[in-house]
């Protein structure tokens, strides 16, 4: 979203410039979201693998082995959850940029209409 200290758009050139800037940020954001998703999936696989190894290496009845595996794999699970949070944040940022682009396109259309009516 636009920061409060940004200069408001008052002419078609500034509006188009802002639209282009937002479109470029959205385009760059695709690789950011993809990288964050890739990282989250890798961390999830690592957490699953750490749990499986811990479970196999634990002694005792099944319920005790599950608890031991939960404890032993907690750091990997935490890393997976943090990576998932980063991915979700990247997705939310991308959606916010898309909404801001749509809003800016609407503002630009209004500005063009206003300028057209003044020229007529």
C-alpha positions as MATLAB code, in Angstrom:
seq = 'XXXXXXXXXXXXXXXXXXXXXXXXXXXXXXXXXXXXXXXXXXXXXXXXXXXXXXXXXXXXXXXXXXXXXXXXXXXXXXXXXXXXXXXXXXXXXXXXXXXXXXXXXXXXXXXXXXXXXXXX';
ca = [
       0.000    0.000    0.000;
       1.075    3.600   -0.360;
       2.895    5.151    2.523;
       1.317    8.197    4.183;
       4.290   10.379    3.204;
       3.945    9.667   -0.531;
       2.874   12.512   -2.779;
      -0.689   12.020   -4.044;
      -1.190   11.515   -7.758;
      -2.789   14.468   -9.522;
      -2.072   13.978  -13.205;
      -2.181   11.168  -15.781;
       1.604   10.945  -16.116;
       2.120   10.368  -12.391;
      -0.734    7.876  -12.339;
       0.737    5.877  -15.225;
       4.173    6.001  -13.629;
       2.735    4.622  -10.385;
       0.856    1.888  -12.293;
       4.066    0.865  -14.053;
       5.946    0.824  -10.744;
       3.298   -1.389   -9.154;
       3.236   -3.734  -12.153;
       7.024   -4.094  -11.926;
       6.849   -4.816   -8.191;
       4.197   -7.467   -8.818;
       6.354   -9.051  -11.516;
       9.390   -9.141   -9.213;
       7.201  -10.457   -6.397;
       6.409  -13.637   -8.329;
       9.958  -14.891   -7.846;
       9.880  -13.845   -4.191;
       6.701  -15.840   -3.556;
       8.059  -18.828   -5.495;
      11.322  -18.798   -3.533;
       9.442  -18.519   -0.231;
       7.179  -21.420   -1.168;
      10.153  -23.525   -2.241;
      11.869  -22.784    1.074;
       8.757  -23.612    3.099;
       8.339  -26.945    1.342;
      12.006  -27.827    1.837;
      11.804  -27.020    5.564;
       8.603  -29.097    5.861;
      10.326  -32.069    4.242;
      13.266  -31.666    6.601;
      10.932  -31.545    9.597;
       9.102  -34.671    8.437;
      12.387  -36.468    7.905;
      13.742  -35.373   11.297;
      10.572  -36.678   12.951;
      10.802  -39.994   11.103;
      14.451  -40.493   12.083;
      13.762  -39.544   15.682;
      10.808  -41.926   15.824;
      12.838  -44.795   14.379;
      15.733  -44.163   16.762;
      13.562  -43.893   19.884;
      13.052  -46.801   22.274;
       9.912  -47.841   24.087;
       6.246  -48.144   23.261;
       4.750  -46.278   20.289;
       3.300  -43.398   22.305;
       6.658  -42.738   23.997;
       8.439  -42.898   20.650;
       6.009  -40.304   19.256;
       6.673  -37.953   22.179;
      10.433  -38.440   21.844;
      10.218  -37.792   18.095;
       8.137  -34.656   18.679;
      10.727  -33.305   21.095;
      13.725  -34.258   18.977;
      12.277  -32.816   15.760;
      10.988  -29.576   17.327;
      13.799  -27.341   15.942;
      13.137  -28.604   12.418;
       9.395  -28.125   12.876;
       9.943  -24.582   14.130;
      12.102  -23.802   11.063;
       9.339  -25.204    8.834;
       6.698  -23.070   10.539;
       8.816  -19.926   10.220;
       9.382  -20.634    6.529;
       5.621  -21.139    6.103;
       4.998  -17.780    7.789;
       7.454  -16.101    5.406;
       5.684  -17.712    2.456;
       2.253  -16.565    3.653;
       3.624  -13.054    4.201;
       4.979  -13.002    0.633;
       1.575  -14.121   -0.670;
      -0.244  -11.436    1.338;
       2.176   -8.778    0.106;
       1.624   -9.863   -3.497;
      -2.166   -9.714   -3.068;
      -1.918   -6.271   -1.481;
       0.138   -5.018   -4.422;
      -2.435   -6.387   -6.853;
      -5.228   -4.603   -4.989;
      -3.207   -1.404   -4.936;
      -2.681   -1.717   -8.705;
      -6.424   -2.093   -9.301;
      -7.095    0.945   -7.101;
      -4.438    2.973   -8.925;
      -5.931    1.984  -12.283;
      -9.276    3.299  -11.062;
      -7.674    6.554   -9.919;
      -5.931    6.901  -13.283;
      -9.216    6.400  -15.122;
     -10.826    9.089  -12.973;
      -7.942   11.455  -13.628;
      -8.146   10.839  -17.397;
     -11.892   11.476  -17.304;
     -11.350   14.677  -15.334;
      -8.673   15.898  -17.764;
     -10.857   14.978  -20.767;
     -13.803   16.937  -19.392;
     -11.614   20.007  -18.825;
     -10.328   19.883  -22.411;
     -13.806   19.536  -23.901;
];
